[in-house]
Amino acid sequence: MISYSVLGTLEAESGGTLLDVGHARRRYVLAALLAEPNRPVPLDQLVTRVWGASPPHRAAATVRSYLSRLRAAGCAIDRTAHGYLLRVDLDALDLHRFREKVALARAAAGDVTAAALFDDALALWRGEPFAGLDSPWLTGVREGLEAERHAARLDRNDVSLRLGRHAALLAKLPRAAADHPFDERLAGQLILAYYRSGRQADALAHFERVRRRLAGSLGADPGPALRELHRRILAGDPELDAPLARAGARTGSLIELAAIRAVATLLIVAREGDFEAAAWRVRSTADVLEKEIGELEAEIGGALVVSGEGGVRLTELGERLRTGARAGVAELAAIFTETRLAERRIGGRLRVGYVASLGGDLVTRVTTEFERRHPACRVTLTPTRIGQRWNETDLLAEGDLDLVLHWSPGGDTRSFAQPNLRTGPALLTVPRGLLLRDDHPLASRTTVSLEDLADHRLLDPGKALNPVARDLWAPPVTPSGRPIPRTEEDVPQLIGRTRIGAEDMLSLVARGIGLHISVVSLLERYPFPGLKVIPVPDIPPMLAVPVWRASEENEAIRAYVSVAAELSAG
């Protein structure tokens, strides 16, 4: 059976081995089929999904060739009267499992169960869906999937607030609110978490920020729900207090430690089906176990077990409690594991991103060696694009990353000289090259100088880009002071997006819109007929460096950077 993953990089796996599904264009075809698994997709739709409204000559034949190669890699693709169909076991598709778990969470009878299901669903995401691939059609699909993830996160936040986990939410809600500044539901969740954590001033200040933002950008006031929350905070409404605080935390009742012991007893009795057998299992007596469950029934107000000739079985109410308790035990086990790993210092999860044009071989080697040395720490990898502003939020936003391996132009790390950014040593040093069409007048050269570029137009990497990074990436003048022309519209304007991939630059150069200063190895990573790269020796080389937030540096980040530096030096 082949399993498919689309909530991150597109991957196909069989028997624990990743299948070689080929280069980016072939992956586009697989993505187009995975968007509608087990349903035929007409050939003309596949062409449009891969290339958009202006496909190249013989695009249909090219798609057929890609389909044949995907079959050879192991993908079960059938040709039908209505198009091409990818046969998929839906349980082996991470997107289907995500949607199924979210549906179960929303229908769950209890919040503890719902929280566990939401956590399982969101843990399936490894980064941006279909990461590393881009087309007008796929952009729409990606936006829809990101909206589904955001909705699940909001539902999970509501569950956490009902469970009294507001303090834990404050670790992530401020950043989420910054990423979605006009989401009033998210704003309300953050305001309530602040209030329940004893930070009323922060709660009111955030409401005011949202109010001003809505007024300034949209000319609108906050909606009724957010205004009502604001009013209740000002009035000190006791109903806004955390659930446990409203319950009064009844000292000595079964809501506390005795409840945990009694629920554990219930789970054991349900498993054994007999009080005597359960008592032997826990080195106690049947009378003691019956007393504990009786006290639990009195606290809940209903029968949890019934006894008969077949032994002890749970009532419907008991089954509901067992379902929730299992989720609680799983959550407690996870907390225990995380605590134990934290004590070992290098544990938990490390989220690493890398610019796709670096190639996956370096990051794979580093990650494999890091996990060998630190088996308690799980690493997730996310290919990222180069963003618009080159700042802390932009660099580390995709997948909420802890660390990113990124290009640094200019032969140094000046482009990352910002207060909360820290960089490690260079892992790769790659000469610069000029990307152009093979029919361009400079294409016959063995090298090109910066002085040659004064007579040609370069793609402007981005007007909103950090000025230092922008000029180091594509110098504005030659050594003699002659200006090097740039396109009137920058790359984000030309492609309609703020995040840029290598394929965007290849496409723009192939269309004759401008030339692009890249790295000499670009076409080794992204083959593109009709283009070539000519070395530009008088531009400092491009470095690949690790970048992370100084405020969030930890032992895992330091260890990963150390392993990366060690392997690159060797």
N, C-alpha and C positions, 0 to 999 in steps of 0.2 A: 504494500500500500504506500502511495506517495502522499506525504503531508506538504501542505503549502502554507507559507507565511507571507502576509501582505502588510501587516501592521508594523512596518519598519522596512528594511530592505526586502525586496521580493526574493524569496528562497523556495526551493523545492527540495525535499529530502526523502530518501528511501533507505530504510534500515540503518538510520543514524549517519548516513553519508549524504552530503549535499550534492545534488545533481548539477552538472554543468549545463545551464540553460543559455549560455552564450552571451553575446554583447548586448548593449543597451537596446538596440532596435528589436532584437529577438525577444527581449524581456517585455517590450511594449506589447508585442503580440500576446505573450502569455498573460500579461496584466489585463488586456482587453477580454480575454477568455475567462479569466478568474473573476472578473466583475459580474459575470453571469454564468456561474458554474452549472454544468449539466443542462444548459440551454444553448441552442444553436445561435451563432452570431454570423450574419451574412458577411461575405467577403468584402463588399464595399464598405460595411461598417468597420471592419477591422482596419482597412486602409485609412479611413477617416480618423479612427481613434489613434492610429500610430503617427500620421503625418499632418492631420488637420485638413483644412480646405484646399491646400495646394500640394497634393502628393507628387512625388517625382515620376518620371516616365517609367513604365513597367512596374509600378508599385504593387499591382496585384500579383504579378509573377514573383516578386521579391517576398511578399507575404507567404505565398505557397511554399517557397523555399524555406522560410523561417519555420513554418508549421512542420515541414518534413524533418528539420533538424531537431525541433522540440520533441517530435515523436521518437527520434533516434536517441534522445537523452533520457527517454522513459515516460514522457507525459502521454496520457491516454487521450488522444485527440481523434475524434471521429468526423468524417465528412458526411453530412446529411443533405437532404433536398433543400433545407432551409439555411444552410451555412455550416460552420465548423463548431463542434461541441467538445468541450473539455470535461471528461468524466472525473468527478471528484467525490470522494467520501466526505460529506460535509463536516463530520466530526474531526476530520484531518485538516480543516481549513481554519486558521486562527480567527478570521473575521466572523465566521459562523459561530464559533465557540464564544466569542466576545458577546455577540448579540443574544445568544441563548442564555448566558449567565446574567446579562443585564435584565432580560425579561423575567428570569426566575427571581432576581433580587427585587424587582419592582412588585412582584406578586407575593413575596415572602410574608409569612404571618408575623414574624418578629423582626425587630431591628437588628439584633445580633446576627441572625442568619443573613439578613439583607446586606449588612456590612461586609460579612465574609465573602458573599457572592460578588458584590461590587469590587472588592479587592482582587479577587481571582480574575474577574473580567479585565480590569484595568492593568493588571500585571502582564497580560498578553501583549501589550503594546511595547515595542522596542524603540519607537521613535516615530517620525513622520511616515504615514502610510505610503507604500510604493516609493520609498526614499531612493533618490538617485535617478528617478525617471520623471520626465516632464513633457507634457503636450497639452494643448487646450482642453481636450476631453478629460485627460487624467487629472488636470488641475481641478476641474469640477468635481470629479469623483473624490479626490483628496479632501476638498473642502467639505463635502458631505460627510465623509468619515470622521474628520476632525470635529464636526458639529456633533456627531453621535458620541464621541469620546467626552466632549465638553459637557454634554447633557448628563452622561453617566457620572461624571465627577461632581456635578451640582447635586444630583440625587444622593450620591455618597456623602457629600457634605451635610445635607439635611439629616441623613441617618445618624451621622456622627454627632451632630448637635443634639438630636433627641436622646442619644446615649450618654450625653454629658462629656463628650470628648473635645470640647472647645479649645482646650490648651494645646492639644496636638494639632488642631487645624491651624492655629496661628503660625505654625512653622512654614506653611505653604500658601495660605490664602492671600497674604499681601502681594506676593509675586503674581499669583493668578489674577488678582484684581488689576494689577498693573498691565497685564497682557490683554485683559478684556475690560477696558475702562468704562464702557457703556452698558455693561451687563448689570442690571439692577438687582437681579436675584443673587448674584455672586457678591455684590456690594452689601446686600442685606445680611448674608451669611457672615461676612467679615465683621460687620458692625456688631452683630449679635455675639460672635466669638469674643470680640474685644470686651463687650459689656459683661459677659459671663466670667471673664477672666479678671474682673475688677478694674478694667481700663475704660471707664466711662468717657473720659476726655478724648481718648483715641477714637472711641466709637462715634462721638459727636463730630470730631474733626473729620473723620472719613466721610460721614454723611455730607458735611459742608463741601468737601472736595468734589464729591459726586454731583451735588447740586450745582456748583459753579461750572463744572465741566459740561453738564447737560445744557445749562443756560447759555454758555459761551459758544458751544459747538452746534447745538440743535435748536436753541431758543425755546427749550422745554423745561418743565419742572419734573422732579422725580415722580414716579408713579404712585398710586394710592398705597400699595403695600409698603414701599420704602418710607413714605410720609407717616404712615401709621406706626411703623416700628420706631421712627424718630420720636413721635409723640409719646409712645409708651415708655421709652427710655427717659425722656424728660420728666415723666410722671412717676418714675420708679416703680412701674407695674411689677408686682411680685411674680406674675405669671411668666415673665421673661427670664426668671432665674433658672439655673440648670435643673434638670429633672430631679437629681438626687437632693439638691438643696430644697426644692419644693416638697419632697417627700419627708424632709425633716431628719433624714439619716438616723432612723430610730435605733438608738443604741441598745444592744442586747437582743434585737429581733433577728429573725432568720435572714434578713436582707444582707447580713454581714457574713462573717466567716462560717457560721454554722450552715448557712445556705449553700456555700461552696461544698462543704463536706456532705450535706444531705443530697445535693444533686449528683455528686460523684457516686454516692451509694445507690441512687436511682439507676444510674447508667450500668453499674455492676450487676444489680439485681435483674435489670432488663436483659442484659447479655446472658446471664446464667439461667434465667427463668425459674429461679428457686432461691428462697431466702437462706436455706441451709448451705447450699453450694456457694452463694455469694459470701456468706459469713466465713466459710472456710478460706475463701480466696483472700479476704482482707484480715484474717486472724481476729475475728470478732464473733459475736453470737447473733443468731437470727432475731432474738428479742430486741437487741440493740439496733439492728438495721431497721426492723419494723417500726421502732419508736422514732428513729430519725425521719423516715419517710412519712410517718403519721404527722409529725410536727410540720414537715414541709407542706403536706396536704392542708393542714389547718391554716397555715400562712397564706396559701394560694386560694383556698376556699373551695376546693373540689378534689375528687378522687383521682389519684395518679396511677394506681395499680389495682388489679382485681386478682383474686386467687381462685383456682378451680382445680379440677382433676388433672388438667394438662400443665399445672404449675402456675407461676405468676406471669401475668402479662400486663402490658401498659394499656390504660384507657386512652381515648382520643386525646384528652388533655395531657396525659403523660407522654404520648407520642410527640405532641407539640413541644413540650418542655425538653424532651430528649433531642429533638432536631436542633433547637436553639442551643442546648448545652454542648452538643458536638461542635457547633461552630465556635462557641466560647472556648472550649478546650483547645481547638485548633488555633484560635487566636492567642490563647495563653502560651501554647507551645511555641508559636512564632515569636512572641515577645521574649520568651525564655531563650530561644536560639539567638535572637538579635542581641540580647544582653550578654550572653556568653561570648559571642563573636566580638562585641564591643570591648570586652575585657581583654581579648586577645589583640585588640587595637586594629589589626588589619582584617576586617571582616565586613559582613553586610553586602552592599552592592556598590559598585563603582560604574558610573555612566560615562562612557568615553565616546566622543564624536570625532570624526575625521573628515576633512575635505576630500570629497570623492576623487578628485584629480590626483591626490597623493598616491592612490592605489591601495588596495586592501592588503598587500603582502606584508608591508612593514607593520601595520597595526595588528595583523593576525599573529605575526611572530612575537611581537612584544606581549600581546595579551596571553598567548599560550604559555610563554615563559613565566609571566606574572602569576597566572592561575596555578601553575605547577609549584611555585614557591609559596603561594598564599591560597591554599585550596578553600579556606573559609570565606574568601571574598569572591563574589560573582561579578563578572564584568559584562555589561551590555554595550554593544557597539552600534553606532548610528552614523551613517554617512550624512554629511551636512553640505549646505551650499554656502558660498561667500555672500555675506549680507550687505545691506545698504550702508550702514554707518560704522561698522568695525569697532563697536563699543562692547562693554561687558555684557549687556543684555542681549545684544545681537549675536555675539559670538557663541554664547553658551545657552541660547534659548531653546534650540531644537531638541526635543526630548528632555528638557530640563537637565542639561549636562553638568557633570562635575569637572570635566577636563575635555579639551578639544585639541587635536593635532591639526595645525593650521599652517598655511603658507605665510611666510614673512618676507616681503620684498626688500631690496636694498642691501642684502648681505648682512643684516643685523635685525634687531627686534625693536627699532624705534617706532614702528607702526602700532605697537602695543603699549606704548608709554602712557598708561592711564592709572589713576590712583588705586583702583581695586583689582588690577590685572597683574598677574605674575607669569613669567615665562621660564621655561627650562632650556637646556642646551640644545643646539641644532642637532636634529636626528638625520637630516638629509641636506645636502648642498647640491643644487641643480642649476646648471647654466641656463641663461635666458635665451629665448629664441623668438623670432618673428613669425607669426602664423599668417599665411597668405595663400591665395589660390595659386595653383601651379601654372596658370597662364599669366600671372602678374609679371611686370617688367623686372622685379627684383628676384624672381624665382630661380633664375639661372645662377645666382651668386652662391658661393660657398659660405660666405659670411656677409653680414650687413652691419654697418656702423650706425650710431645714432645720428651722425650728420646726414646719412642717406634718408633718414625718416622725415627731414624737414620738407621734403617734396611729396609726402604721402600723408593720408589721413588715418589716425588711429581711432579705435573705438574708445570713447570716454568711459572709464570703468564706473563712474557714478558721481554726480555732482554733490550728493549728500554724504559721500564717503569722507571719512577722516582725511583732511588735506594731506597729512604726512603720508598715509598709506596710499592715497591716490597718486601722488607724485612719484613715490618710490616704485609703484607698480608700472606706471607709464609716464616717463619723464616728460615735463612740459616743454623743455628746451634742449637743444643740442649742446655739446661742450663749448661751442663757439658762441652760444647765446641765441641761435636762430630758433624761433618758436616751432614746435612740432604740432601740426594741426590735429584737432580732435573733432569727432562728430558733434554736430549741433545738439542732438539728443543723446543723452547718456544711455548706457546699456539697460538700466531698469525701465527707462521710458520706452526703449525700443522693444523690449520683450513684455512689458506690462506687468512686471513683478519686481519686488525689491530684492529677492534672493536669486543669486546667479549661479548657474552650473556650467561646467565646461562645454556641454553640448550647446548651450545658448551662444557662446562665443564662436564655436565651430559653425553654427548655422548662419550667424550674422556675417562672418568672414566669407563663407561660401556664397552668400547672396551679394557680395561685393559692396557691403555697406561701409566697411572699414577694415583696417589691419589690426592685429592684436598682438601685444607683447606678452608672451606666455613663458613656458619652460620648454626646453628642447625635447623633453620626453613626452609631450602632450599626446601626440598621435600614436605613441606606443600604447597608451591607456585607452585612447578613444580614436580608433581608426576611422578616417573620413575620406573617401575617394575625392580626388580633385584638390586636396589641400596639402601643403607641406610646411615644415618649420625650418627656417634658416637661422643659425646661431647669430647672436648679437653679443660679441665678446666684451664690448665696452660698457655693458650694464652689469652691475653687481649681481651675483647669483641669487637665486631664490632659496630660502631656508625653510625647512619643515621643523616647527617647534611646538612643544606642548604649551598650552595656555590654560590658566585656571584663575578662579577668584581668590585673591589673597585672604579675604575674610572667611573663606570656607576651606582653606588648606587643611589637610589631615594626613594621617599616616599612610592611608591607602594611596592618596594622590602622590605623596613623596616617593612611596615605594614603586609606583607605576612609572614615574618619571625616571627613577634610578635605573630600573630594568631597561627602559627605552634607551637611555643614554649608554648603558653598558653594551647592549646589542648593536647599536649604531656605531659605536667606537670599534667594536670587534669586526 
